Amino acid sequence: MTAEAAQEPRATPECSAPRAVLEGPVSHAISRVARLHRIAAGRALRDLGLHPGQEFLMMHLWDNGAVRQSELIKTVGLDPSTVTKMLQRLEHAGHVRRRPDPSDRRASLVEATDSSCGLLVEVRRAWGELERQTLDGLDGAERTELARLLGKVEATLWSEVARGGGAECGAAAGGEPGLC
């Protein structure tokens, strides 16, 4: 079985919850939805030549311009070696460039290349399509309410992570970049 096939969702979404999650049915549902969303996002990104998570690095660079690599690592809440590998792939693809920081030659600045502007348009389009797929069965009021409720849940979880010192941010977020 291929790794991709192993990540495919089961054919029946109505599967009953394992007994171990009887005390946390909402958490179980969020976990299942997040997994399916990540699979769908991964498919869309693959069509753009990106690996999951790289789009969050690019989004940060497009919005903020050149930033220190250490700041980028902190922003996405991932292990430095993971971010370094992601940046190497993006640099090899021509989407980012790294250079010494003129104010501190020991630090590196990372920035999106001019040629990545086309990728920005494609990432926006992919995320828009993902949004449409994700919310297809909801009307406008339900979409607004879902966004409001998820924002409250995120704020609560973020405060729990922050209370723990934030060191486990990447682990608490399941390694998801852009969540911290």
Beta strands, then each sheet from edge to edge (+ up, - down):
strand 1: 67-68
strand 2: 96-101
strand 3: 104-112
sheet 1: 1+ 3- 2+
end
